[in-house]
Amino acid sequence: MAVTINILTLFPEMFDIFNHSIIGRAINKDIINIKTFNIRNYTLDKHRKVDDYPYGGGAGMVMAVQPVADAIKAVNSEGKGKVIFLGPRGKTFNQEMAKSLSKEDNLIFLCGHYEGIDERIYKYVDMEISLGDFVLTGGEMACIPIVDCICRLIPGVLSSSESFTEESFYNGLLEYPQYTRPEVFQGEKVPEVLISGHHENIRKWRRYKSLMITKEKRNDLFLKLDLSKEDKLLINKDNK
């Protein structure tokens, strides 16, 4: 059965991007099902308004509780799913979170807009996720990379040649350097170990490079690693 990802949004057309490339193939194979719901279709306002001025005054508009609550209820009636709001109070999204969410059969993403949502909407939300400490024009801009990341981890979405297990962040490390033909370009040669055919040496070289690149570029990630005995030996040995 396909994993269903429901997206509640004011701009469903923004998610046409998922009809292409790897995610598009997975949709065509019925591995995942991405459905969008226009929140405006659930408002009781005759002008299809979904926002209003905030009580107490202030700049901007706030998403109203009625259309959002009714949209969530309508989607949940089709199959109970975890409701995720993309907002600033949430935990910052990372690969571990993506792994956990990729095991769900049904997810509902709520894309906020304007100055935020009516506080009473939160009782319908199971989880809040933030993409980072910066401001976007709407939740759609955060939803796209989050859904893409989750979908890549669903079994069958990636082929064996597109395996995610060696990619950056999957195991807490940045990815090792990659090379392809030609072997020599403008005097710069591919490292000898990669053309040696010695698989164990290649594995150790790649692990070493991942460790060193992570330490240099993202020391915050490196400090969280539980280094194995082999890792410590590789770090302490000139394995370039």
BAKOLTOR-595907 format. One record per residue (C-alpha): residue in three letters; x, y, z. Coordinates in steps of 0.5 Angstrom, whole numbers, plus 2048, in hexadecimal, padded with zeros to 3 digits. Example, Ala and Ser with C-alpha at 12.3 -4.5 7.8 and 13.67 -1.06 7.14 Angstrom:
2
ROBA residu   x   y   z
ROBA    ALA 819 7F7 810
ROBA    SER 81B 7FE 80E
***
This chain:
240
ROBA residu   x   y   z
ROBA    MET 800 800 800
ROBA    ALA 803 807 7FE
ROBA    VAL 805 80C 804
ROBA    THR 800 812 804
ROBA    ILE 803 819 805
ROBA    ASN 7FD 81E 805
ROBA    ILE 7FF 825 804
ROBA    LEU 7FA 82B 807
ROBA    THR 7FC 831 803
ROBA    LEU 7FA 838 800
ROBA    PHE 7FE 836 7FA
ROBA    PRO 7FD 82F 7F8
ROBA    GLU 800 830 7F1
ROBA    MET 807 832 7F4
ROBA    PHE 807 82A 7F6
ROBA    ASP 807 828 7EE
ROBA    ILE 80F 828 7EF
ROBA    PHE 80E 821 7F2
ROBA    ASN 80B 81E 7EB
ROBA    HIS 812 81E 7E9
ROBA    SER 819 81A 7EA
ROBA    ILE 81A 815 7EF
ROBA    ILE 813 817 7F3
ROBA    GLY 80F 817 7ED
ROBA    ARG 811 810 7EB
ROBA    ALA 80F 80D 7F2
ROBA    ILE 809 810 7F1
ROBA    ASN 808 80D 7EA
ROBA    LYS 80A 806 7EE
ROBA    ASP 804 807 7F3
ROBA    ILE 80A 807 7F9
ROBA    ILE 808 80E 7FB
ROBA    ASN 802 812 7FA
ROBA    ILE 802 81A 7FB
ROBA    LYS 7FC 81D 7FC
ROBA    THR 7FA 825 7FC
ROBA    PHE 7F4 828 7FF
ROBA    ASN 7F3 830 7FE
ROBA    ILE 7F1 832 805
ROBA    ARG 7EC 838 802
ROBA    ASN 7E8 832 800
ROBA    TYR 7E6 831 807
ROBA    THR 7E4 838 809
ROBA    LEU 7DD 83A 80B
ROBA    ASP 7DF 841 808
ROBA    LYS 7DB 843 802
ROBA    HIS 7E1 847 7FF
ROBA    ARG 7E6 841 801
ROBA    LYS 7EA 844 806
ROBA    VAL 7EE 840 80B
ROBA    ASP 7F1 846 80F
ROBA    ASP 7EF 84C 813
ROBA    TYR 7F2 851 817
ROBA    PRO 7F5 84F 81E
ROBA    TYR 7F1 851 824
ROBA    GLY 7F5 856 828
ROBA    GLY 7F8 859 822
ROBA    GLY 7FF 858 81E
ROBA    ALA 802 858 817
ROBA    GLY 7FF 853 812
ROBA    MET 7FA 84E 812
ROBA    VAL 7F9 847 816
ROBA    MET 7F6 840 813
ROBA    ALA 7EF 83F 816
ROBA    VAL 7EE 839 81A
ROBA    GLN 7E7 837 816
ROBA    PRO 7EA 835 80F
ROBA    VAL 7F0 832 812
ROBA    ALA 7ED 82E 817
ROBA    ASP 7E8 82C 812
ROBA    ALA 7ED 82A 80D
ROBA    ILE 7F1 826 812
ROBA    LYS 7EA 822 814
ROBA    ALA 7E8 821 80D
ROBA    VAL 7EF 81E 80B
ROBA    ASN 7F0 81A 812
ROBA    SER 7E9 817 810
ROBA    GLU 7EC 813 80A
ROBA    GLY 7F1 810 80E
ROBA    LYS 7F4 812 815
ROBA    GLY 7FB 815 814
ROBA    LYS 800 819 818
ROBA    VAL 7FF 820 817
ROBA    ILE 805 824 817
ROBA    PHE 805 82C 817
ROBA    LEU 80B 830 813
ROBA    GLY 80C 835 818
ROBA    PRO 812 839 81C
ROBA    ARG 810 836 823
ROBA    GLY 812 82F 820
ROBA    LYS 818 82B 821
ROBA    THR 81D 82C 81B
ROBA    PHE 81C 826 816
ROBA    ASN 822 822 815
ROBA    GLN 824 81B 812
ROBA    GLU 822 817 819
ROBA    MET 81B 81A 818
ROBA    ALA 81A 818 811
ROBA    LYS 81C 811 813
ROBA    SER 817 811 818
ROBA    LEU 811 814 814
ROBA    SER 813 810 80E
ROBA    LYS 810 80A 812
ROBA    GLU 809 80D 812
ROBA    ASP 804 80B 80D
ROBA    ASN 800 811 80D
ROBA    LEU 802 818 80E
ROBA    ILE 7FF 81F 80E
ROBA    PHE 803 825 80D
ROBA    LEU 800 82C 80F
ROBA    CYS 803 832 80B
ROBA    GLY 802 838 80F
ROBA    HIS 802 83F 80C
ROBA    TYR 801 847 80E
ROBA    GLU 803 848 815
ROBA    GLY 802 841 817
ROBA    ILE 7FC 83D 81A
ROBA    ASP 7F6 83E 81F
ROBA    GLU 7F9 83B 825
ROBA    ARG 7F3 837 826
ROBA    ILE 7F5 833 81F
ROBA    TYR 7FB 830 824
ROBA    LYS 7F6 82B 827
ROBA    TYR 7F5 827 820
ROBA    VAL 7FD 827 81F
ROBA    ASP 801 821 821
ROBA    MET 808 824 820
ROBA    GLU 80B 82A 81E
ROBA    ILE 811 82B 819
ROBA    SER 816 830 817
ROBA    LEU 81B 830 812
ROBA    GLY 81F 835 815
ROBA    ASP 820 83C 819
ROBA    PHE 81E 840 813
ROBA    VAL 818 843 810
ROBA    LEU 814 840 809
ROBA    THR 80E 843 805
ROBA    GLY 80A 83D 807
ROBA    GLY 80A 836 80A
ROBA    GLU 80A 833 803
ROBA    MET 811 835 802
ROBA    ALA 813 831 808
ROBA    CYS 80F 82B 806
ROBA    ILE 812 82A 800
ROBA    PRO 819 828 802
ROBA    ILE 816 824 808
ROBA    VAL 811 820 804
ROBA    ASP 817 81F 7FF
ROBA    CYS 81C 81C 805
ROBA    ILE 816 818 808
ROBA    CYS 814 815 801
ROBA    ARG 81B 813 7FF
ROBA    LEU 81C 80E 806
ROBA    ILE 815 80A 804
ROBA    PRO 817 803 802
ROBA    GLY 817 803 7FA
ROBA    VAL 817 80A 7F8
ROBA    LEU 81F 80A 7F7
ROBA    SER 822 805 7F3
ROBA    SER 828 801 7F5
ROBA    SER 82C 806 7F1
ROBA    GLU 829 80B 7F5
ROBA    SER 82A 809 7FC
ROBA    PHE 829 80E 801
ROBA    THR 82E 80A 806
ROBA    GLU 834 80D 804
ROBA    GLU 831 814 803
ROBA    SER 833 81A 808
ROBA    PHE 830 81A 80F
ROBA    TYR 82D 813 80E
ROBA    ASN 832 811 813
ROBA    GLY 834 817 816
ROBA    LEU 839 818 812
ROBA    LEU 83A 81D 80B
ROBA    GLU 83C 819 805
ROBA    TYR 842 817 803
ROBA    PRO 845 81A 7FC
ROBA    GLN 843 817 7F6
ROBA    TYR 846 817 7EF
ROBA    THR 845 814 7E8
ROBA    ARG 848 814 7E1
ROBA    PRO 84D 817 7DF
ROBA    GLU 852 814 7E3
ROBA    VAL 856 81A 7E2
ROBA    PHE 853 821 7E1
ROBA    GLN 858 827 7E0
ROBA    GLY 85E 824 7E4
ROBA    GLU 859 822 7EA
ROBA    LYS 859 81A 7EB
ROBA    VAL 854 816 7EE
ROBA    PRO 856 813 7F5
ROBA    GLU 85A 80C 7F3
ROBA    VAL 856 808 7F8
ROBA    LEU 850 809 7F4
ROBA    ILE 853 806 7EE
ROBA    SER 856 801 7F2
ROBA    GLY 851 7FC 7F2
ROBA    HIS 852 7FA 7F9
ROBA    HIS 84B 7FB 7FC
ROBA    GLU 84D 7FB 804
ROBA    ASN 852 800 803
ROBA    ILE 84D 804 7FF
ROBA    ARG 848 803 805
ROBA    LYS 84D 806 80A
ROBA    TRP 84F 80B 806
ROBA    ARG 848 80E 805
ROBA    ARG 847 80D 80C
ROBA    TYR 84D 811 80E
ROBA    LYS 84B 816 809
ROBA    SER 844 817 80C
ROBA    LEU 847 817 813
ROBA    MET 84C 81D 811
ROBA    ILE 847 821 80D
ROBA    THR 842 821 812
ROBA    LYS 847 823 817
ROBA    GLU 849 829 813
ROBA    LYS 842 82B 810
ROBA    ARG 83D 829 815
ROBA    ASN 841 828 81C
ROBA    ASP 83B 828 820
ROBA    LEU 839 822 81C
ROBA    PHE 83F 81F 81D
ROBA    LEU 83F 820 825
ROBA    LYS 839 81C 825
ROBA    LEU 83C 816 822
ROBA    ASP 83D 80F 826
ROBA    LEU 843 80E 823
ROBA    SER 845 806 822
ROBA    LYS 84C 803 823
ROBA    GLU 84D 803 81C
ROBA    ASP 84B 80B 81B
ROBA    LYS 850 80D 820
ROBA    LEU 855 809 81D
ROBA    LEU 854 80C 816
ROBA    ILE 854 813 819
ROBA    ASN 85B 812 81C
ROBA    LYS 85E 80F 816
ROBA    ASP 860 812 810
ROBA    ASN 85B 80F 80B
ROBA    LYS 85B 814 806
***
